[in-house]
Amino acid sequence: MSRDAFSHDPRSGPEQQSRSAEGGTNSRSTEHSGHLKTPSTNQDPRIDAERLQSTRRRPEALDTPRAHYLRDLAYCLRDSELQTLVELGTFRAIAAKDLASVSYGGDTQRMEREIRRLKEQALVSEKVVRGDRHHTTRLLALTKKGARLTRGSGAAPEEQVLYHGFVKPREAKHDADLYRLYQAQTERIEAAGGRVTRVVLDYELKRNLNRDLVSLPSQEQSNEAREQIAERHKLSLVNGKIPVPDMRLEYDTVEMERRHLDLELATCNYRPRALAEKARAGFSFYALSEDASRLRRVLDEREITAEIISL
């Protein structure tokens, strides 16, 4: 989804700082998802022990609340609730139904209990957005206080940027859909023996990229200089522009090599030229099932070499 390069990025305090070297070069190779094993899509909808274990949540009866402090105030949180705060902050917004089905292993009642407690402590907020004329989506996000508490708890990796608050309804829905994309791609990475280490949204990529572009003197505004900046951020210069993916997943392979995947959640609103540029940039394309067929037709008609994976 294309956003303004200087779009609003509501983060504050220590939670907005990524402690990794921003925009640093990395000589290790980048790969795309074509070689990764695809897990079976025939999932049992029941809440079974294997699926609950895959969510990495402690059983509720054993998950005793502990005090976490923000300034002089104590907040009693279970480990599972902290995990939810980290996931909401990482993706800015997540649809409640996706959080329940994926992260809670289908245990909607437990999720609702924990979300209620987090809302009562003003750590999480929710918003209902309209997807189309007939459907609405309930979204969850961190509050500013929730982001600060999550960062101070140490539950999130230091280099992981955390977000809070909602953006425009259309962007909020798109951000929530990225959580489904993340889950789909993470399954493929883990099936190949890898492990995701960090999630980088387009806001962070654009912030770091624009910082370098703005500092470039006017007399040095050449394609060669822009290409060097793009390479510094592991991106490509295409038709004089630097396409930025919706999300980057950094991960370690089974051989402990650090790699990354640039992912784009394409929609039916994409123009063919934008699809072509992002395909040339090497992004892996995903689309919601209702958009995938139309996008594949556009790729075929324009002879754009890319694969659309349906969510």
C-alpha positions in Angstrom: 0.0 0.0 0.0 1.5 3.3 -1.0 1.8 5.9 1.7 3.1 9.5 1.7 6.9 9.3 2.4 6.4 11.7 5.3 3.2 10.2 6.6 2.3 10.6 10.3 4.2 8.2 12.6 2.6 8.4 16.1 5.4 7.1 18.3 6.7 8.9 21.4 9.3 8.6 24.1 11.8 5.7 24.3 9.4 3.3 22.4 10.0 5.1 19.1 13.8 4.5 19.0 15.1 1.6 17.1 18.4 0.7 18.8 19.8 -1.0 15.7 22.1 0.9 13.4 19.7 2.6 11.2 20.2 2.2 7.5 23.5 0.3 8.1 24.9 -1.8 5.3 24.8 -5.6 5.5 26.9 -7.7 3.2 24.8 -10.8 3.9 22.6 -12.0 1.2 18.9 -11.2 0.8 16.5 -13.9 -0.4 12.8 -14.1 -1.4 10.2 -16.6 -0.3 10.1 -18.8 -3.4 12.4 -21.5 -2.0 10.8 -21.7 1.5 8.6 -24.7 2.2 4.9 -24.0 2.3 3.1 -25.4 5.3 -0.2 -27.3 5.0 -3.2 -25.1 4.8 -5.5 -27.8 6.2 -5.7 -26.5 9.7 -7.9 -28.0 12.4 -10.1 -25.2 13.7 -10.3 -26.8 17.1 -8.3 -25.5 20.0 -5.9 -28.4 20.4 -2.7 -28.7 22.5 -0.4 -28.6 19.6 -1.8 -25.3 18.3 -1.9 -23.7 21.8 1.7 -24.7 22.2 2.6 -23.0 18.9 1.2 -19.7 20.2 3.9 -19.8 23.0 1.5 -18.6 25.6 1.6 -19.9 29.1 -1.6 -21.8 30.2 -3.9 -19.3 31.8 -4.1 -21.1 35.1 -0.3 -20.9 35.5 0.0 -17.3 34.2 0.2 -15.3 37.4 0.0 -11.5 37.2 3.2 -9.6 38.0 3.6 -5.9 38.7 5.2 -3.7 36.0 5.9 -0.1 36.8 5.6 3.0 34.7 6.8 6.0 36.8 5.3 5.4 40.2 2.3 3.4 39.0 2.1 -0.4 39.1 0.3 -2.4 36.4 -0.5 -6.1 37.1 0.1 -8.0 33.9 0.3 -11.7 32.9 3.0 -12.8 30.5 0.3 -13.5 27.9 -1.0 -9.9 28.3 2.6 -8.6 27.8 2.9 -10.7 24.7 -0.3 -9.1 23.3 1.1 -5.7 24.0 4.2 -6.5 22.1 2.3 -7.8 19.1 0.0 -4.8 19.0 2.9 -2.4 19.2 4.9 -4.2 16.6 2.1 -4.0 14.0 0.4 -0.8 15.1 -3.0 -2.4 14.8 -4.4 -5.9 14.7 -7.9 -7.2 14.0 -9.4 -8.7 17.1 -10.5 -11.8 15.2 -7.0 -12.4 13.8 -5.4 -12.0 17.3 -7.8 -14.5 18.7 -7.5 -17.1 15.9 -3.7 -16.9 15.5 -2.0 -15.7 18.6 -4.5 -17.1 21.1 -4.9 -20.4 19.2 -8.6 -19.8 18.7 -9.3 -19.2 22.4 -11.4 -16.1 21.9 -12.7 -16.0 25.5 -9.3 -15.8 26.9 -8.3 -13.0 24.5 -11.4 -11.1 25.4 -10.7 -11.4 29.1 -7.2 -10.2 28.7 -8.1 -7.3 26.3 -10.7 -6.2 28.8 -8.1 -6.0 31.6 -5.7 -4.2 29.4 -8.3 -1.7 28.4 -9.3 -1.1 32.0 -5.7 -0.1 32.7 -5.7 2.2 29.6 -3.0 0.2 27.9 -5.0 -0.8 24.8 -7.6 1.0 22.8 -10.0 -0.3 20.1 -11.7 1.1 17.1 -14.3 -0.2 14.6 -13.6 0.6 11.0 -15.7 -0.1 7.9 -14.1 -2.4 5.4 -16.9 -2.1 2.8 -20.6 -1.4 2.7 -21.5 -4.6 4.6 -18.6 -5.4 6.9 -16.8 -3.8 9.8 -13.5 -4.7 11.5 -12.7 -4.3 15.2 -9.1 -3.2 15.6 -6.9 -3.1 18.6 -3.9 -0.9 19.2 -1.6 0.3 22.1 -2.2 3.6 23.8 0.7 5.9 24.4 0.9 4.6 28.0 0.8 1.0 26.7 3.7 1.6 24.4 5.8 3.1 27.1 5.0 0.3 29.6 5.8 -2.3 27.0 9.1 -0.8 26.2 10.0 -0.4 29.8 9.0 -4.0 30.6 11.8 -5.4 28.4 9.3 -7.8 26.8 10.1 -6.5 23.3 13.5 -6.8 21.7 15.4 -3.5 22.0 15.7 -3.0 18.3 12.0 -3.5 17.7 10.1 -0.3 17.1 6.7 -0.1 18.9 3.8 2.0 17.7 0.7 3.4 19.4 -2.6 4.9 18.3 -4.6 4.6 15.1 -4.0 6.2 11.7 -6.5 6.9 9.0 -9.2 4.1 8.8 -8.0 2.8 5.5 -4.4 2.7 6.6 -5.4 1.1 10.0 -7.2 -1.7 8.2 -4.2 -2.2 6.0 -1.8 -2.3 9.0 -4.1 -4.9 10.6 -4.0 -7.1 7.5 -0.1 -7.0 7.7 -0.4 -9.2 10.8 -2.0 -11.9 8.7 0.8 -11.5 6.1 3.4 -11.8 8.9 1.8 -15.0 10.2 1.7 -16.6 6.7 5.3 -15.7 5.9 6.6 -16.6 9.4 5.1 -20.1 9.0 7.1 -20.5 5.8 10.3 -19.3 7.4 10.0 -21.5 10.4 9.1 -24.5 8.2 12.5 -24.0 6.5 14.2 -24.0 9.9 14.5 -20.2 10.3 13.5 -17.7 13.0 12.1 -14.2 12.6 14.1 -11.7 14.6 12.5 -8.4 13.8 9.6 -6.8 12.0 10.2 -3.5 10.2 7.1 -1.6 8.9 7.2 0.9 6.0 7.0 3.8 8.4 10.4 2.9 9.9 12.0 2.2 6.5 10.8 5.5 5.1 11.9 7.5 8.1 15.5 6.2 7.8 15.5 6.5 4.0 14.2 10.0 4.0 16.7 11.1 6.6 19.5 10.2 4.2 17.7 11.7 1.1 17.0 15.0 2.9 20.6 15.3 4.0 21.8 14.9 0.4 23.1 18.3 -0.9 21.1 19.7 -3.9 24.2 19.5 -6.1 24.5 15.8 -5.4 20.9 14.9 -6.3 21.8 12.3 -8.9 20.5 8.8 -9.6 23.9 7.5 -8.7 23.7 9.1 -5.3 20.2 7.9 -4.8 21.1 4.4 -5.8 23.9 4.4 -3.2 21.4 5.5 -0.5 19.0 2.8 -1.6 21.7 0.1 -1.4 22.6 1.3 2.1 19.0 0.5 3.1 19.0 -2.7 1.2 16.5 -1.3 -1.4 16.6 -0.6 -5.1 16.4 2.4 -7.4 13.6 1.8 -10.0 12.8 4.5 -12.6 14.5 7.1 -10.5 12.4 6.2 -7.3 13.1 4.0 -4.3 10.1 1.7 -3.7 9.6 0.8 -0.1 7.8 -2.4 1.0 4.9 -2.6 3.4 6.9 -4.8 5.7 10.4 -6.2 6.0 11.0 -9.4 8.0 14.5 -9.9 9.3 15.3 -13.5 10.2 18.0 -16.1 10.8 18.2 -19.2 8.6 18.8 -22.7 9.9 22.5 -22.0 9.1 22.3 -18.9 11.3 22.7 -16.5 8.4 20.9 -13.1 8.8 18.6 -12.4 5.9 15.5 -10.4 5.2 12.3 -10.5 3.1 10.6 -7.4 1.7 6.8 -8.0 1.5 4.0 -6.1 -0.2 0.3 -6.5 0.6 -1.1 -5.6 -2.8 -4.7 -4.4 -3.2 -7.1 -4.0 -6.1 -6.4 -0.3 -6.0 -2.8 -0.7 -7.2 -2.0 0.7 -10.5 -0.1 -1.5 -13.0 2.9 0.8 -13.0 3.2 0.6 -9.2 3.0 -3.2 -9.4 5.7 -3.3 -12.0 8.0 -1.0 -10.0 7.6 -3.0 -6.8 8.1 -6.3 -8.8 11.4 -4.9 -10.2 12.4 -4.0 -6.7 12.2 -7.7 -5.8 9.3 -7.5 -3.3 7.3 -10.7 -2.5 3.6 -10.0 -3.2 0.6 -11.1 -1.1 -3.0 -10.2 -1.4 -6.3 -10.8 0.3 -8.3 -13.6 -1.4 -10.8 -11.1 -2.8 -8.1 -9.1 -4.5 -5.7 -11.9 -5.6 -7.5 -13.0 -8.9 -7.8 -9.4 -10.2 -4.2 -8.7 -9.4 -3.0 -11.8 -11.2 -4.9 -10.8 -14.3 -3.2 -7.4 -14.2 0.2 -9.1 -13.9 -0.6 -11.3 -16.9 -2.0 -8.5 -19.1 1.0 -6.3 -18.4 3.5 -9.2 -18.6 4.8 -8.4 -15.1 7.0 -11.2 -13.7 5.8 -11.7 -10.2 3.8 -14.1 -8.1 0.7 -13.2 -6.0 0.2 -15.3 -2.9 -3.3 -15.3 -1.6 -4.0 -14.9 2.1 
